[in-house]
Amino acid sequence: WYISGNRDESVFPDADKLILKRENARRHLAFGYGIHRCVGARLAEMQVAILLEEMAKRRMRVNVIGEPVRVAQSFVNGYKSMQVELSKY
């Protein structure tokens, strides 16, 4: 199942935990796989890394302030919207 691919305990120990320094973190399926891998995957990864670095420099964090609205599909297990606020720590 696509939805469980990133939570396979045989591939990811403690699969339900967000572990940023996981040795095999790049084995996730978010950007596809093999010849179907997203062309912009590296750019997206770089953008997220820069965003997190810059937020850390500014001592900023994202706080979820409302219940997220999920995408109602069987193939994509994602979010349609989520209310957040930025704060300093």
C-alpha positions as CSV (number, residue, x, y, z in Angstrom):
1,W,0.0,0.0,0.0
2,Y,1.3,3.5,-0.9
3,I,-0.1,4.9,2.3
4,S,2.0,2.5,4.5
5,G,5.2,2.6,2.4
6,N,6.9,5.2,4.6
7,R,6.0,3.4,7.8
8,D,7.4,0.0,7.0
9,E,9.0,-1.3,10.2
10,S,11.3,-3.6,8.2
11,V,12.8,-0.5,6.5
12,F,12.4,2.3,9.1
13,P,12.9,1.5,12.8
14,D,10.4,3.5,14.9
15,A,8.6,4.2,11.6
16,D,5.9,6.4,13.2
17,K,8.4,8.8,14.7
18,L,9.9,11.8,12.9
19,I,13.7,11.2,13.2
20,L,15.5,13.8,11.1
21,K,18.9,12.1,11.3
22,R,17.6,8.7,10.4
23,E,20.3,6.8,8.4
24,N,18.0,5.7,5.6
25,A,15.7,8.7,5.6
26,R,16.0,9.0,1.8
27,R,14.2,5.7,1.3
28,H,10.9,7.4,1.8
29,L,8.3,7.4,-1.1
30,A,7.2,11.0,-1.0
31,F,8.8,11.9,-4.3
32,G,8.1,8.6,-6.1
33,Y,10.6,5.8,-6.9
34,G,12.9,4.7,-9.7
35,I,12.1,6.1,-13.1
36,H,9.0,7.8,-11.6
37,R,11.0,9.8,-9.1
38,C,10.1,13.5,-9.1
39,V,12.5,15.7,-11.2
40,G,12.2,18.5,-8.6
41,A,12.8,16.3,-5.6
42,R,16.3,17.6,-4.9
43,L,15.1,21.2,-5.2
44,A,12.2,20.6,-2.8
45,E,14.6,18.9,-0.3
46,M,17.0,21.9,-0.5
47,Q,14.2,24.4,-0.1
48,V,12.9,22.7,3.1
49,A,16.5,22.4,4.5
50,I,17.1,26.2,3.9
51,L,13.7,27.1,5.4
52,L,14.4,25.1,8.6
53,E,18.0,26.5,8.8
54,E,16.7,30.1,8.5
55,M,13.9,29.5,11.0
56,A,16.4,28.1,13.5
57,K,18.7,31.1,13.0
58,R,15.7,33.3,13.8
59,R,14.6,31.1,16.7
60,M,11.2,30.6,15.0
61,R,8.8,27.6,15.2
62,V,5.5,26.6,13.6
63,N,2.6,26.0,15.9
64,V,-0.5,24.2,14.7
65,I,-3.5,26.2,16.0
66,G,-6.4,24.2,14.5
67,E,-7.5,20.8,13.4
68,P,-6.0,19.9,10.0
69,V,-8.3,19.2,7.1
70,R,-7.3,16.0,5.4
71,V,-7.5,15.2,1.7
72,A,-10.4,12.8,1.2
73,Q,-8.7,10.3,-1.2
74,S,-7.6,6.7,-0.9
75,F,-4.3,7.2,-2.8
76,V,-3.0,10.4,-1.2
77,N,-2.9,10.6,2.6
78,G,-2.2,14.3,2.9
79,Y,-3.5,17.6,4.2
80,K,-5.8,20.0,2.4
81,S,-5.3,22.8,4.9
82,M,-3.8,23.4,8.3
83,Q,-3.9,26.6,10.4
84,V,-0.6,27.5,11.9
85,E,1.2,30.4,13.5
86,L,4.8,31.3,13.7
87,S,6.3,32.2,17.1
88,K,9.7,32.8,18.6
89,Y,11.3,30.5,21.2
